[in-house]
Amino acid sequence: MNKTRTHILDYILFAVNTIIITVLANYPALRPHILSKAVLPCLILYYLFLNIVPSVKNASLKSKRLKTCGNGCRLLILFLVSTAFTAIYSIAGWFGLYREAGNFLSDTKLWMFNLLFSIGFEAIIFWNGIIRVYATSKQLGLRYRILGIVCGWIPIAHLAALGIIIHTASKEVQFENKKILCNLERKEQQICKTKYPLLLVHGVFFRDFRYFNYWGRIPKELENNGAAVYYGNQQSAASVEDCGKELAQRIQEIVEKTGCEKVNIIAHSKGGLDSRYAISMLGAAKYTASLTTINTPHRGCEFADYLLGKISEKKQQMIANAYNSALRKVGDTNPDFLKAVFDLTADACKKRNELIKDVEGVYYQSIGSKLSHALSGRFPLNFSYHLVNYFDGANDGLVGEDSFPWGTKVQFLSSKGNRGISHGDVIDLNRENINDFDVREFYVGLVKELKEMGY
């Protein structure tokens, strides 16, 4: 009941605020008719207050960022509605609504002055709102921010762009606030507090950087629900054997440091191959309770075989030298671009699968996904999709649908409509909220299952 009353009050205040802004924006023309000098100061004070606190309902939002973003959206909506009324009033005024007979020149000046005053007045509302939204929204990204700046100078297009910005930011506010409330409600349950800690293992061409988490918002969501999270810290590009050695050492280090006995490994892409090697070949099995591979090319990528066959050895070495040199500067001790790439070929994976066997006592499961079409993936996955599709069939932009299954349980993720879930989406690499697929909640459910299974 209280929630309903708040919504009703909010709608009433929005209507009142729209009227007040429209009236003040047209003050030069309306003053002789409906605005007295005594009322004006009160309306101006209310207008200033409105620019600070545009919405009563947003006060209930659970974070300062969301409140700021929500209030920015409210100001932009107020701007759109009040500007529409002002435009109607100005058009009607031009055709005689407030023109005194026989004094056309004076009325024309009044009309022009009122129009310029309205534009300046509404601009305050607009810039107050857009700055708040641009400063706090994470889902707008660079794409919609640039769209807003470019289209802001194009009539009609600027309204469409503003509508997209408001819709995207408003949806983000509602979605993120629900997640906060959800986590607060289940905080005491600690549903992700597994018996053994989690070890998140990254894929090829990435590292575990402190300020840019490979796993996006997932680790924080897991920790908010009780999980203990560690990272693989292996090199970004090296052979499966070399990365496997690093992971085996890392697992032993975590066990010795914490006394946790074992870890639950969640590995993405090539990280799944590295983890399997560490478990089966390097003695990490006794320290591993479970291995969950995410979009891992267990049977390789046939398109990689094709590309390596088409690119000359000289060009391959040039690319490798450039990559290896750059990665040494950011932490890789012994990067080997070519070994990493060759280990992802279908031929290399077939030979490795004959050698590496699953270890009894370790729970294996796998997860995969696919894009519906190339345009739903971000660069470079939108570029590679068609190539992978030609050789490997349905894919996530890198890994074919038939390559990822491994273990006792296999899950295939999809979303409604034409979006799909890419190789990067499945680890929240772009921090993007996808319709019908809450990646953070998926991992919460995944870890919750591991807990319920005793891991």
Steps between C-alpha positions, in 0.01 A plus 500: 500500500781742592673420170180576307456830683859594422442434129176702499668787683789485254266524200315796655826679575623435147186663358532797737870537422431493126244778535732713715794460262282582197358807669840629609653426159236728345513766771554800268177427312290372793599757764230754422233234499551244778822571690517762770825634644417339834468150353813515284763471781326192638495333160867580442596351837298189419669482159843510664395229745364292212839512330653349814228247588298418186327188635365380833492138387873494418583571863428131571771378260776308677813671370614857446594425138154366420332796670707743295434311178128463574465870579686582179247293304213674674640842407538394137139377491385828657701683236337305215142544626528865603682585175216339303245718683718806453529430128121471470456825692758681282338382176157605624644832614642571157152465358346747744452339839664787690537766226342835568306638200668776308844452658658226286861621537477508880341155509760357265776623729314350797463170315871488413605597852269238653638236263863577585415512871327160475799342324741624768269398781443149364874463429568516874272202557653311208864549593432425864344170394739394225812567708364284782415216263828516306699507824328205668350262243713195420269348241511797263857413416704696248264417213188671636698789643646575158157450342357763734778749425482456122121491469459786746552740211259332259128587525268203564802268531590673826161406645544138398849490651377659822221243518754216468717654772208542739371147433843339545590688817154461658505126432846478657384679815204265548701185424798584721281608790312169487834316513606695808169426671528133405849472651389678816208260545718188468814638665465287810458182293852527351382286209841512326706406805633172366701248699802572281594844357459593137793532261412706192728421205515740205531414131763575238627854427389638837651535845356542848543875533412669826310795350329323210348173608479243223182366659323835509249541783478126574762467779348782705153347464632162619684658793187693598332161535774340708751363248877507550656584162857454372653541155722278284758770419649291218658665197279641228651303213705186550462129429242294686786317671668820624174660615404170663823504702426853618148403601618190687740718698230759560255239630758357738585852617133575581455169684814546708424864577135452601483137611193455279609150383347544151366757255208523259637607163287708263698545179419688182614426145861370484507519880292183499771316301769635733301383802437150363872461435589615852249258652581194290872537434649711779346365820244778558219242516550439873444873557203534263139433598339603171576646159242709316607600152335799332499513117821298489609355160558147628502370142679802363408757238518385139511860377832537687643208298385675182647841589835358605516312172435819301737737683868461416743404776677833455180698567409271788836568662469877447162503676632276778808716560290816527253336741768337715692827529188692607389239755839484672444864591174421683610196696541189283834341587530274196219568250473276196228618264543224243495213749180639652333527160616160374371338820150618408492322164274199451800279424686598819190455718429156352849380588481651848160344572648156425770569757309683773234300683251622757596418858260305719389703799497831312159624384507621139230713336488742207306799376474645150309764308456637149425819313186517289677707235821696453353843576414403856866449586748776575826543314689280422237228556266656244785471250599141584145361529451419130843342467444279804149420379638376168741251662348429842129572458295686762738689728555774756730696271799272569397154621271264310195351671636146467837585651407618850316198657705316762417317819203362689272799450477717189304827482432708191411865558278705274292815513165584345487691174793547265767603751672181608787478750855550380837369617545827689142534626522172690769646730351852514803637319307804375297556820184503290152417626352258247125449467391161635851408616626629834861383487570585864196311624594206279834468680331538837276206408798304368698540823190438709468161330864419579430583864191280508706215351745530789780670306 
